[in-house]
Amino acid sequence: MILELKDIWKSFGEKKVLKGVSFSAESGRAFGLLGRNGAGKTTSIRILMDVFAADSGEVLVDGKPIDYKSVGFGYLPEERGLYPKKKIIDQLVYFAELKGMRRSDAVRSVDGWLERLEMSEYRNKRLDTLSKGNQQKIQLITAVAHDPEIIVLDEPFSGLDPVNAMMLEDVVKDEIRRGKIVLLSSHQMNYIEEFCDSIAILKEGEIAISGELRAIKRNYPRDRIVVASEQSAEIARKFNCTEDEDGQLVIRLDRPEDKRQVMRQIAENYDIDEMRVFEPSLNSIFVEYTGEQEEEERK
């Protein structure tokens, strides 16, 4: 399945929020939708999910207008939307039934997910008795219990401790392996780099850059070498060096074609732990195309 937003325009009053946005995602792969706050990510997601209509443009599946009655969506919103005073099992089953599941199937699926996410003991508890991280896991179940073809996750790792974040990572990986389309929106670039084959970065309602992440990185000039060595100080005195955002030594070459010669020279004369051609991080690409760095959310 190929999901496509094609030339989407949307205005609210006099404000143009989306200006010809186009991107596509496919089954068995994760797609990262990025941008600063107000760039148009949420509006794009809501149009994709038919919350409201675009002024113009199309949402397509395999080249044809999407049939929302036959294509299942799962959605984990950034702003959580469950009922704090209701029993967990009751509302999870209710939401699954709203997505077309029979009650018996919904109960079976929800119980399976509660067990998988180590939440079975809270089955009959009220949501407001749970920690923020556990509430996040309950919200996730509403997005996946009905086995949708397309899963949209908006800041899914926000507020999770490392153990719960790893559990959610496993869920995302499994859903991708099962052939789902996973659309991931997050300011935590490490997760986008881990999961997403392709990305689109929005700026002021337009696509600033999109495509396969690997190809985007390789499109940058390959004129720098990253070196890890106990002899970094000696290497820095010999070559034109800076440090990258992780504090690693980066050697800038006069020409990209010099990299083999320089790498051979370094390997022959110094004790090297690691050496590779420098590629920009997604965080630095994001900053370049959005014009200003946003503060990353912390776990």
N, C-alpha and C positions, 0 to 999 in steps of 0.2 A: 504494500500500500504506500502511495506517495501522497502526502498532504501538502497542499500549496495555498499560500496566501498570495494573490495576484493583484498588484496595483491597487492596494486598499487606500482609500481616502476617507477621512472622518473629521468633521468639525463639530464643535459645541458652541453654538452661537457664532461669534466672529472669530473664534480661535480655531485654527487648523491644527489638529492634534496628530493626524497621520497624513503623510503626503506621498502617496504612491508606494506604500510599503509592499515589498514582495520577498518571500522566502519559502523554502520547501523543506520538509522532513520526511524520512522514510522509515518503514518498518524495520525493527531490529537495530535501530540506531538512536542515539540521543542527540538532540539539537539544543544549543544554548542560545537563548534570547537575552541580550545584554543591553544595558544603557543606564544612564544616570536617572535619578528620580525625575519624573515628568517627561521622559523621552518618548513615551508612547507604548511601553511594554504591556501595561495592564489593559489599555484600550485594545491593543492587538489581540491579546488573549481573550478578551470579552467578545470581540467580533468573531474570532475563531470558534468560540463555544456558543455562538448565537445568543448571547445575552442581549445584545442589541445589534442592529444592522449597520453596515458601512454605508457611507454616502454613495460610494461607487467602488468597483472592484469585485473580486470573486474569491470564495473559499472553495477549493477543488479537492477531490479525492480521485486519484488516477486519471486526472484530466477532465473530470466531469463535476458539475456542481454537487457539493456534499449533500447527502440525504441524512439529516440528523436523526431520523427514525431508525436508521439501520447501522449507524456508526456510533459506538459507545465511547463516551468521554469520562475520564476520571480527573478530578480537579482538587488539588491541595492549594488553597489560597494563602497568600501572605497574612491576611487578616483572618483569623480563625472564626468559624461560624457555627459551632455546635451549641447545644443547650446545656448550660452549667448545672441546672437542677434536675436534669433527667437521668435515669439509669442508662449506663453506657450501652448495654445490650439492646435496650428498647430503641434508642435513637439510631444505632448502627444498622439494625435490621430495617427500621423505617426508611433510612436513606437508600439502602440497597433495594427495597421494594419500589421506591420512587424511580429507580433506574431500570425497573422491569423484571426484577427477580421474584419468583414465587417465595412465599414466606419460609417454607421449609428449606429451600435452597439458600436463602439469605442467612438463616440461622446457622446452617452448616458452614457457609463461607466465612461468616463473621467469627464464629468460634475457632475456625482454622487459623484465621489471621491473628486473633487474640493470643492463641497458643504460640504462634510463630514469633510474635513480638513480645512474648513473655508478659502478657497482660491479662491472662485468664483469671487471675485472682481478683481483678477489678471488674469482672463481668457485670456484677449487679450493684456496683458502686455508682454514686453520682459523679459526673465529670468534674465538678468543682472540688472534689476531695483529692484529685490527682495533682502531681507536680506539673510544671509547665512542659517538661520533656515528655512525660507520659501522656499529657493531653495532645501533644503533637503526634504521638504514635496513634492515638485514637482517631485523630483527624485524618491521618494517612489511610487508615482502614476504609474511611468513607470514599476515598479516591480509587481504591483497588478491589474492594470486595465484590463488585459486580463484574469483574474481569473485562474492563474496557479495552478497546483497541488503541486508544490514544490517551496518554496520561500526561497531564499538565501539572508541573510542580513549581510553585512560586515560593522561593526562599525556604525550601524544605528542611534545611539543616539548622535554621535559626533556633537558638535556645537549647540545642541538644548537647549533652555531654559526650565525650569521645566514644564511650561504649555504645550509647544509643545512636550516635552518628554512624558508627560502623555497621550497626544493625540495619539502618536505613540504606546505607550504601549497598549492602547485600541485596536488599529488596529491589533497588533500582537496577542493579546488574542483572538480577534474575528476570525482571520484566523485559529488559532489553533482549536477553537471550531467548525469551519466549516470543520474540518478534513484535513487541509493542513499539509504537512510536512514543518516545518520551521527550517532552519539551520541558526544558529546565531553565528557569529564570532565577539568577542569584547574583549577589555582589561578592560572593566567596569564590574567587576565581580558581582556587585549587580544585574545587569540585567540578567546575565547568571543564577544566583541563583534563580531569580524571575520566569523566563520563562522555563528553561530547565530541563527536567526530566533526561536526559542522557548527558554525555559529553565525549570528547576525548581531551587529552592534548598531543600536538605534541612537541617533542624535537629533533632537528637536523634531521628532516625527518622521525622520528619513533614515534610510539604511546608509550608515557611514561606511561599513564594509561587511561582506558576508562571504561564506564559502567554507571549504574544508579547512579546519584549523591548521593541520599539518602543512597544507599548501600555502596558507597565509604566512606562516612562520618562515617557510623556505623561500618565500618571495623577497624577504629582506636580504640585503647584501651580506654575503657570507665572507666577511672580511675581518672577523674577530675569532679568537681562539680562547676557550676557557681552560685554565690550568689549575690543578690542585697538586700542591707539592710542599714538602717541608722546607724546600729551598726557594720559596716564593720571593723572599727579599732579594736573593741573588738574581732570579729571573727578572724581577721588576727593574733592576739596575741595568739589565742588558737590553730589554725590549721596551717598546712604547706601551705601557700598561695602565689600566684603571681597575676599579672593582665593580662587580655587578651588584644588584640589589640584595644578593645573598652573601656578599663579602668575598666572593671568589675572584681570583686574578683573571683579568681579561686583557689579552694582547691584541692590539689593533694593527692590522697589516696594511702595507702600502697598497697592495692589490689582492683581490680574492684568490687569484691563481698562485699566490705565494704560500698558501696554507700548508701544502704538503712538505715543501722545503723547510719551512719554519718548524712544523711539528716534528719532522725528522731531526732537525738540529737540537730541539729541546729534549727529545727523548734520548738522544745520544750523549747529552752533556749534563743532565740533571736527573735526580731521582723523582719520578713522576707517579702520583697516585691516580690521577685522572686527567684526560685531555680530550677535548671535543670542540667542534665548531660551535660558536655561540649562536643561539637562537633566542629571540625576545620572548619573555614570558607573556602570557595572556594579560596579566595585569598591566604590563608596560604598553601592550598594544591597545588595551582599553583606554589608558590615559592618553595615548597619542590621538586616538580617534574621537574621544569625547571632550578633550580639551582641558579636563580638570579631574584629578584623582578623587574618587569617593573613598571615604573611610570604610574599610572592610568590617563586616560584622564579626565579632569574636564568638567562639564557641563558649 
